[in-house]
Amino acid sequence: MLNELAEAILAHVHRPDYRPLKPRGIAKQLKLSEDRHREVKKAVKLLVKHGHLKYGENHLVLAGSTTLEQARAAAIGKSTTVDGVAQEVVSANGDTPPRVKKHKAPRPDAEAADPTLKFKDRDNKTDKKLTIPSNRVAGLFRRTQSGSGYVRPSGSPAGSDRKLDIFIPADRTMDAASGDTVLVRLNKNRDIRRENPVGEIVEILERDTHQFVGTYLEKAGNSYVQVDGKVFSRPVLVGDPGAKNAQIDDKVVFEMVRFPSQFHDGEGVITEVLGARGAPGVDTLSIIREFDLPEEFAEDALEEARKQAERFDESIRGHRIDLTGETIITIDPVDARDFDDAISLKRHDNGHWRLGVHIADVSHFVQPKTALDREAVSRATSVYLPDRVIPMLPEIISNNLASLQPDRVRYTKTVFIEFTAEGQVTVVDPHAAAIKSCRRFAYEEVDEYLADREAWKAKLTPQVHQLLSDMHELAMILRARRMRRGSLELDMKEVKVDLNKQGQVTGAHVVENTVSHQIIEEFMLAANEAVAELLEREGYHFLRRVHADPDPRRLIALTDFVTGLGFKIESLESRFELQRVLKMVKDKPEQHAVNYAVLRSLQRAVYSPEDEGHYALASETYCHFTSPIRRYPDLTVHRLFEAVLVKKRAVNDYAELVVMGEHCSDRERRAEAAERELTKLKLLNFLSTRIGDQMDAVITGVEEFGLFAQGIALPAEGMIHVTSLADDFYTYDRKAHTLTGRRAGNSFRLGDMVRVTVAHVDVDRRQLDFRLVDRMQRAPAAAEGKKPARGKTAVKFASKFASKAKASSRPKKKSSSKGPLPRKKKR
């Protein structure tokens, strides 16, 4: 329990005989089991964030600026977590409703006992502090279509049990919108009808946004906007639309003046007309406004970029080494516009390899506390939408000065890594350098070379021809070594939509992870790991790419799930057993189910200075170094890299890095969500004219109310509502991710392959409904003949619906499968 743990840590650090230790050392001295060491790290991080502890050299934990009693009062409180944000809601046992667990703690005075919540007020751009009473919980609200909602307590780990979310009845939600940070008062009495604790919203702490996008309409002489998506079910009354010349069915941006609630409708004012609904480019503009994505760069940043271009003369000065005579190449997608990584490689007489990874030296052009840096910090990442790129840096920098174009002198941060013949790192040699790439390759060209090397001898110089051969050999050695240490690789192919000049979907294609991709991937991973270890040895805090270990409970559930498929396995709490299972199911009918289940059991990778390692890569120390043109965390690593080179100690504030990591992680999530939502919108527009078409799909989610399925050849996700499964009496099993009928083999589970037909499309609400046509993959033999697991009844068999379901499932048009479901890899 976090409160008692935090108090124990504080008391231990304030002991007279305490000697500074790392969090793991504190955990050992507190005699905590090894599986609780991660809890100690998180508790220490929060205590540092609030000033009750601090980090010394080499991440050693020291007492902060507060006394023990002050720290206890501020950080522990009566019944809240260290962060002062969320109460610990626990279940009394597996069968009874959850309860709020009360913690007893010292209370020196009534005012000091209530901890504070810090957050950014978006209206006046200042930090606000709020005292959270002991019977309140702060958290993130999400509204359901019925009008009720749930609050995820702040500080809840990603992927934590939904039973910990607080249910808010529709008449107790105030005017909160999905994404708002709210304050909840928990009900004292349990609701035995619900698994979740129940509460009511008493205050809106922070609005997620006041800006929304929707379709303009008129009704009964009044002007309204129906908000896109499922954020609000009822249209919002807007002021005089004539001020912006809005026409019926225009897509518009509006500012919410009064948020809707159960007791009154919303009111807003139109701020921008994007264009006619369905017109080319309007869908992209809608998503840009909805997610508040940046567009034009500030003029002072553009002017600074121009001045950088004027000053750059390709000269090689100072401590920068000259590598312009070396054989160095780039390998990128055929449509790439910027090139931020290049490779050189030599084999020594003793069999050792000397790999050179040369990364665009963006830090040379983007100095701290400049207009360019301000823009880069704000954006934090480039956004790759289906029909355009919103870059982190102006194109003068990203596509010219910093881009490693062939036959041009370009500045780099270079790391030479020496490997033994078996791939063991022996030396890491960092430099600032100048290179001149002698050849630009597309991935497809390298794959062609690997398929027929002799045919390429006439097309390449002997040096480049040999370089490609050596790169392939070393990359495969490194790849095999990484797999032996337990690195995981999910087989989730990515599908990209094909667009015409108007931005409309014309089809889709599978993005293959070919050997050429694997070559570059291995070298980038090696460089990222080498630089992280270099900075760690130098005693720096830095933005790591952290992928925390999965929750053991999720791995236990995953073990049960895979066992239920009929595989004989040991506990998947062992990464090597998990790796073995992924290999075991490759090219088998259960491959989709297992890969999806594994993906859902893993946590999300984030940016943080915490030393937690990267679970999926089986790496203890890892950061992002190789893409500073498009990721701000990489740029921060480059600046520390430079400090190591010039032997000048850089300012290194752990607390600032915590905040920066959270910001960059948030911006990354926003970019991915925007890309995903725009792709979905374009696919819905495409499918709206193809009602009745059939497609092969894979089940990506199983809920009490139905199945989520995503097309394989065309990556559109839709819902198969449980009421349309009228051929049986289905029971929902949350743990097994299944809907199981009474008939033998009549079950649906995560990852199953099905054939569906497009039944209904609502573009504005971004909703796609499928109807089941057929099961392409029957339930595994191990599950055949089993009685349905005890769970919630999903739908009763009704013969009168069966004929309707059969009629609606009649094939109308055939389409072929092109491969499994896409999912981007996260490193």
Buried (B, 14 or more C-beta within 10 A) or exposed (E): EBBEBBBBBBBBBBEEEBEBBBBBBBBBEBEBEEEEBBBBBBBBBBBBBBBBBBBEEEBBBBBBEBEBEBBBBBBBBBBBBBBBBBBBBBBEEEEEBBEBBEBEBEBEEEEBBBBBBEBEEEEEEEEBEBBBBBBBBBBBBBBBEEBBBBBBBBBBEEBBBEBBBBBBBEEBBBBBBBBBBBBBBBBEEBEEEEBBBBBBBEBBBBBBBBBBBBBBBEEEEEBBBBBBBBBBBEBBBBBEBEEBEBBEEBBBBBBBBEBBBEEEBBBBBBBBBBBEBEBBEBBBBBBBBBBEBBEEBBEEBBBBBEEBBEEBEEEBEEEBBEBBEBBBBBBBEEEBEBBBBBBBBBBEEEEBBBBBBBBBBBBBBBEBEBBBBBBBBBBBBBBBBBBBBBBBBBBBBBBBBBBBBBEBBBBBBBBBBBBEEEBEBEEBEBBBBBBBBBBBBBBEBBBBBBEEBEEBEEEBEEEBBBBBBBBBEBBBBBBEBBBEEBBBBBBBBBBBBEBEEEBBBEEBEBBBBEBBBBBBBBBBBBBBBBBBBBBBEBEBBBBBBBBBBBBEEBBBBBBEBBBBBEBEBEEBBBBBBBBBBBEBBEEEBBBBBBBBBBBBBBBEBBBBBBBBBBBBBBBEBBBBBBBBBBBBBBBBBBBBBBBBBEEEEBEBEBBEBBEBBEBBBEBBEBBBEBBBBBBBBBBBBBBBEBEEBBBBBBBBBBBBEBBBBBBBBBBBBBBBBBBBBBBBBBBBBBEBBBBBBEEEBBBBBBBBBBBBBBBBBEBBBBBBBBBBBEBBBBBBEEBEEEEBBEBEEBBEBEEEBEEEBEEBBEEEEEBEBBBBBBBEEBB
